[in-house]
Amino acid sequence: MRLTMFWERMRAQFGETYADSFARDHVMSELGGRTVVQALEDGWEAKDVWRAVCVAMDVPATRR
């Protein structure tokens, strides 16, 4: 998954403003105690980060 697609999905799911806030501020155990931004900066694949977000936030299957 390209990073642009990742951010499109984040904004579609959480809204323009909250997606960015969530990505910067929400520490997720699914990402090893990192935020979305930290995981991406640490080299995690965007598809793996998206899957972790989907699990943690119970994103409907139609949006995964």
Summary of the structure (lengths in Angstrom):
residues: 64
radius of gyration: 10.4
end to end distance: 11.8
largest distance: 28.2
contacts: 166
relative contact order: 0.18
helix: 72%
strand: 3%
